[in-house]
Amino acid sequence: MSGRSVQTTISTQQITDKCAIWIERTCAITHQLVAEVCEYFDNLDQVTELLQAITNSLKNEWPRIGPNKIVYEKLLQDVVVNKSRKLLVEWIVSVENSARKQFESTNDGPSTSLFDERTYRADSQAHIGISTQLFKCVKSLWESLESINEKCHQFENICTQMSDSNTSSVLKTTLATNVHQVLLRLCEIKNHEKSNDECSSVKSRECLLKARLALALVHSDSSLVCHLMDKDSQQITSLNKRLHSIIENNLRYFLID
């Protein structure tokens, strides 16, 4: 008996359980490292590179360990999506601040300076009361927002490889909500009340600029707006109504001043 080898049968369930424990322990350690690395990231490109590297390492199935999607979820948990959302909002705020400075620069000079092109041309916005200067500012804003949108698409493509719809969905929703808010803040309606102590001409000038800015946004590329709003018809309709309201209210004040 002592010379015979003892064979121990290990069931498939036991192997599965052992693998599950190994995955749990390994991911718990690695997740902490991922979280620590993410703390040092200050732009979405860095997060994208990390996500792509992790996805590439998990592309092949692990038949003796476990499904790669389980490893992916346990490894990342919510640390990447939360960091991405934070950096996305910061990026949008940066674009807003830059756009605001550009729009404010159009206040220089007399009010007629915004109508520097009065003859209709196919490539001009002057026929709707928008100058070349203001048109360029709006164009720059859309280009910046489009860059952010492209980065979100890049995220989506990476996440699709791991059937991760949550991360890309969160980013697209965050983008749509914040773009909606930014566009309204840039041409926000103020409660204008005439007062002898205030310079009404300055307020009138401000109203005119806001009306023109809202007008420029209304006449922007509708397909781009649709993509930035994640094709959310409710948000798109809400934005359109608010922009028209801004145009009407600010022009009304300007005309009766």
C-alpha positions as CSV (number, residue, x, y, z in Angstrom):
1,M,0.0,0.0,0.0
2,S,2.8,2.4,0.9
3,G,4.3,2.0,-2.5
4,R,1.2,2.9,-4.4
5,S,0.6,6.4,-5.5
6,V,-2.6,8.0,-4.1
7,Q,-4.6,9.7,-6.8
8,T,-6.8,12.6,-5.7
9,T,-9.7,13.6,-8.0
10,I,-10.4,17.3,-8.1
11,S,-13.8,18.3,-9.4
12,T,-14.5,21.0,-11.9
13,Q,-16.3,22.9,-9.3
14,Q,-13.3,22.9,-7.0
15,I,-11.1,24.3,-9.8
16,T,-13.7,26.9,-10.6
17,D,-13.9,28.0,-6.9
18,K,-10.1,28.2,-6.6
19,C,-9.9,30.3,-9.7
20,A,-12.6,32.6,-8.5
21,I,-10.7,33.1,-5.2
22,W,-7.4,33.8,-7.1
23,I,-9.2,36.3,-9.4
24,E,-10.7,38.0,-6.4
25,R,-7.4,38.3,-4.5
26,T,-5.4,39.4,-7.6
27,C,-7.9,42.0,-8.7
28,A,-8.2,43.4,-5.1
29,I,-4.5,44.1,-5.1
30,T,-4.3,45.3,-8.7
31,H,-7.4,47.5,-8.4
32,Q,-5.7,49.5,-5.6
33,L,-2.7,50.1,-7.9
34,V,-5.0,51.2,-10.7
35,A,-6.8,53.6,-8.3
36,E,-3.4,55.1,-7.2
37,V,-2.3,55.6,-10.8
38,C,-5.5,57.3,-11.7
39,E,-5.0,59.8,-8.9
40,Y,-2.1,61.3,-10.8
41,F,-3.9,61.6,-14.2
42,D,-4.8,65.1,-15.2
43,N,-6.3,64.5,-18.7
44,L,-8.4,62.0,-20.5
45,D,-5.6,60.9,-22.8
46,Q,-3.8,59.3,-19.9
47,V,-7.0,57.4,-18.7
48,T,-7.6,56.3,-22.3
49,E,-4.1,54.8,-22.6
50,L,-4.5,53.0,-19.3
51,L,-7.9,51.6,-20.3
52,Q,-6.5,50.5,-23.7
53,A,-3.6,48.7,-22.0
54,I,-5.8,46.9,-19.6
55,T,-8.2,45.9,-22.4
56,N,-5.4,44.7,-24.6
57,S,-4.2,42.4,-21.9
58,L,-7.7,40.9,-21.4
59,K,-8.7,40.5,-25.0
60,N,-8.2,36.8,-25.0
61,E,-10.4,34.5,-22.9
62,W,-8.9,32.9,-19.9
63,P,-10.5,29.4,-20.0
64,R,-8.6,28.1,-17.0
65,I,-9.0,31.2,-14.9
66,G,-12.3,32.9,-15.7
67,P,-14.1,35.2,-18.1
68,N,-12.1,38.3,-19.0
69,K,-15.1,40.5,-18.4
70,I,-15.2,39.5,-14.8
71,V,-11.6,40.3,-14.4
72,Y,-12.1,43.6,-16.2
73,E,-15.0,44.6,-13.9
74,K,-13.3,43.6,-10.7
75,L,-10.1,45.3,-11.7
76,L,-11.6,48.6,-12.7
77,Q,-14.7,48.7,-10.6
78,D,-15.8,52.4,-10.7
79,V,-12.4,54.1,-10.3
80,V,-11.8,54.7,-14.1
81,V,-15.3,55.9,-14.9
82,N,-15.3,58.3,-11.9
83,K,-11.9,59.7,-12.8
84,S,-12.9,60.0,-16.5
85,R,-16.1,61.8,-15.6
86,K,-14.2,64.3,-13.4
87,L,-11.6,65.0,-16.1
88,L,-14.3,65.3,-18.7
89,V,-16.2,68.0,-16.7
90,E,-12.9,69.9,-16.1
91,W,-12.2,69.8,-19.8
92,I,-15.6,71.2,-20.6
93,V,-15.3,73.9,-18.0
94,S,-11.9,74.9,-19.5
95,V,-13.5,75.2,-23.0
96,E,-16.3,77.3,-21.5
97,N,-13.9,79.7,-19.8
98,S,-11.9,80.1,-23.1
99,A,-15.1,80.7,-25.1
100,R,-16.3,83.2,-22.6
101,K,-13.1,85.3,-22.9
102,Q,-13.5,85.2,-26.7
103,F,-17.1,86.3,-26.6
104,E,-16.4,89.1,-24.2
105,S,-13.8,90.4,-26.5
106,T,-16.5,91.1,-29.1
107,N,-17.8,93.9,-26.7
108,D,-15.0,96.2,-27.8
109,G,-16.0,99.1,-30.1
110,P,-19.5,100.4,-31.1
111,S,-22.4,98.0,-31.4
112,T,-22.3,98.2,-35.2
113,S,-18.9,96.5,-35.2
114,L,-20.7,93.1,-35.0
115,F,-22.3,93.9,-38.4
116,D,-19.1,94.3,-40.3
117,E,-20.5,92.3,-43.2
118,R,-23.8,93.6,-44.5
119,T,-24.0,92.0,-48.0
120,Y,-25.3,88.5,-48.2
121,R,-22.8,85.9,-49.1
122,A,-23.2,82.1,-49.0
123,D,-20.3,81.7,-46.7
124,S,-21.2,84.5,-44.4
125,Q,-23.4,84.7,-41.3
126,A,-24.0,88.5,-41.7
127,H,-27.5,88.0,-43.1
128,I,-28.7,86.8,-39.7
129,G,-26.9,89.5,-37.8
130,I,-23.7,87.6,-36.9
131,S,-20.3,89.1,-37.7
132,T,-17.3,87.3,-38.8
133,Q,-15.7,87.8,-35.4
134,L,-18.6,86.3,-33.5
135,F,-19.0,83.5,-36.1
136,K,-15.3,82.5,-35.6
137,C,-15.8,82.5,-31.8
138,V,-18.7,80.1,-32.1
139,K,-16.9,78.0,-34.6
140,S,-13.9,77.7,-32.2
141,L,-16.3,76.7,-29.4
142,W,-17.8,73.9,-31.5
143,E,-14.4,72.6,-32.6
144,S,-13.3,72.3,-29.0
145,L,-16.5,70.5,-28.0
146,E,-16.1,68.2,-31.0
147,S,-12.6,67.3,-29.8
148,I,-14.2,66.2,-26.5
149,N,-16.9,64.3,-28.3
150,E,-14.3,62.4,-30.3
151,K,-12.5,61.5,-27.1
152,C,-15.7,60.1,-25.7
153,H,-16.1,58.0,-28.9
154,Q,-12.6,56.7,-28.4
155,F,-13.6,55.6,-24.9
156,E,-16.7,53.9,-26.3
157,N,-14.7,52.0,-28.8
158,I,-12.3,50.7,-26.2
159,C,-15.1,49.8,-23.8
160,T,-17.0,47.9,-26.5
161,Q,-14.2,45.4,-26.7
162,M,-15.0,44.4,-23.1
163,S,-18.8,44.8,-23.6
164,D,-18.6,47.7,-21.1
165,S,-21.6,49.9,-22.0
166,N,-21.7,51.6,-18.6
167,T,-18.5,53.6,-18.8
168,S,-19.2,55.0,-22.3
169,S,-22.8,55.7,-21.4
170,V,-21.8,57.7,-18.3
171,L,-19.3,59.8,-20.3
172,K,-21.8,60.5,-23.1
173,T,-24.5,61.4,-20.6
174,T,-22.0,63.7,-18.7
175,L,-21.0,65.3,-22.0
176,A,-24.6,65.9,-23.1
177,T,-25.7,67.4,-19.8
178,N,-22.7,69.7,-19.4
179,V,-22.7,70.9,-23.0
180,H,-26.4,71.8,-22.6
181,Q,-25.5,73.8,-19.4
182,V,-22.5,75.5,-20.9
183,L,-24.3,76.8,-24.0
184,L,-27.0,78.3,-21.7
185,R,-24.5,79.8,-19.3
186,L,-22.6,81.5,-22.1
187,C,-25.7,83.4,-23.1
188,E,-27.6,83.4,-19.8
189,I,-30.5,85.7,-19.4
190,K,-30.1,88.3,-16.7
191,N,-32.9,90.2,-15.0
192,H,-32.5,93.7,-16.6
193,E,-34.2,96.5,-14.8
194,K,-33.7,100.0,-15.9
195,S,-32.2,102.2,-13.3
196,N,-30.9,105.8,-13.3
197,D,-27.9,104.6,-11.4
198,E,-26.8,102.2,-14.1
199,C,-25.6,102.7,-17.6
200,S,-28.4,101.4,-19.7
201,S,-26.2,101.6,-22.9
202,V,-23.8,99.0,-21.5
203,K,-26.7,96.7,-20.5
204,S,-28.2,97.1,-24.0
205,R,-24.9,96.2,-25.5
206,E,-24.7,93.1,-23.4
207,C,-28.3,92.1,-24.4
208,L,-27.5,92.6,-28.0
209,L,-24.4,90.4,-27.8
210,K,-26.2,87.7,-26.0
211,A,-29.0,87.7,-28.5
212,R,-26.5,87.4,-31.3
213,L,-24.6,84.6,-29.6
214,A,-27.8,82.6,-29.0
215,L,-28.7,83.3,-32.7
216,A,-25.3,82.0,-33.8
217,L,-25.8,78.8,-31.7
218,V,-29.3,78.3,-33.1
219,H,-27.9,78.5,-36.7
220,S,-25.0,76.1,-35.9
221,D,-24.6,72.6,-37.4
222,S,-27.6,70.7,-36.1
223,S,-26.0,67.3,-36.6
224,L,-23.1,68.3,-34.4
225,V,-25.4,69.5,-31.7
226,C,-27.3,66.2,-32.0
227,H,-24.2,64.1,-31.4
228,L,-23.0,66.3,-28.5
229,M,-26.4,65.8,-26.9
230,D,-26.2,62.1,-27.4
231,K,-29.3,62.3,-29.7
232,D,-31.4,63.1,-26.6
233,S,-34.4,64.7,-28.2
234,Q,-35.7,66.1,-24.9
235,Q,-32.4,68.0,-24.2
236,I,-32.1,69.1,-27.8
237,T,-35.6,70.5,-27.8
238,S,-35.1,72.1,-24.4
239,L,-31.9,73.8,-25.5
240,N,-33.5,75.1,-28.7
241,K,-36.4,76.6,-26.8
242,R,-34.2,78.2,-24.3
243,L,-31.9,79.7,-27.0
244,H,-35.0,81.2,-28.8
245,S,-36.2,82.6,-25.5
246,I,-32.8,84.2,-24.9
247,I,-32.9,85.8,-28.3
248,E,-36.4,87.2,-27.8
249,N,-35.9,88.5,-24.3
250,N,-32.6,90.2,-24.9
251,L,-33.7,91.7,-28.2
252,R,-36.9,93.0,-26.5
253,Y,-34.8,94.8,-23.9
254,F,-32.4,96.2,-26.5
255,L,-35.3,97.5,-28.6
256,I,-37.3,99.1,-25.8
257,D,-34.2,100.7,-24.1
